[in-house]
Amino acid sequence: MSSELTLLLPFDHFLFSELHQIDEGQRLRAIFVSHEVTLTGTGLRRIELALQRAQLSYIACLSTGFNPVVADEQPVIRQIVVVEARDQIS
């Protein structure tokens, strides 16, 4: 994902999510019918809740050269990885 590429996944294709604590903060996996979206960062529970409520409108990675001052529990996304479901089948 980059400023040159956007992807819109319909909420009715959202299946489930998993949120894990990792050394770098948190990892959120959002599974859709056609794609798996993995976010790495901090404060990702708020994004998971927005997904569950079908209220998430937009996400983007934080620029690598930017060190934000964010309030506690505000999401900070360091990486977004999107994989098509058909790419996962072996």
Residue pairs with C-beta under 8 A, 6 or more apart in sequence:
1 7
1 60
1 61
1 80
1 82
7 35
7 82
9 32
9 34
9 35
9 37
11 54
13 32
13 33
13 34
14 30
14 31
14 32
14 51
14 54
15 31
15 32
15 33
16 31
17 28
17 29
17 30
17 31
17 48
17 51
17 52
18 28
18 29
19 26
19 27
19 28
19 29
19 44
19 45
19 48
20 26
20 27
20 28
20 29
22 40
24 40
24 41
24 78
25 40
25 41
25 42
25 44
25 76
25 78
26 40
26 41
26 42
26 43
26 44
26 45
27 38
27 39
27 40
27 44
28 38
28 39
28 40
28 44
28 47
28 48
29 36
29 37
29 38
30 36
30 37
30 38
30 39
30 48
30 51
31 37
32 85
33 85
34 84
34 85
34 86
35 82
35 83
35 84
35 85
36 82
36 83
36 85
36 88
37 80
37 81
37 82
38 79
38 80
38 81
38 82
38 83
39 47
39 59
39 77
39 79
39 80
40 77
40 78
40 79
41 62
41 75
41 76
41 77
41 78
41 79
42 75
42 76
43 70
43 72
43 73
43 74
43 75
43 76
44 75
44 77
45 73
46 73
46 74
46 75
47 56
47 59
47 75
47 77
50 56
59 75
59 77
59 80
60 77
60 80
61 77
61 78
61 79
61 80
62 68
62 76
62 77
62 78
68 76
70 76
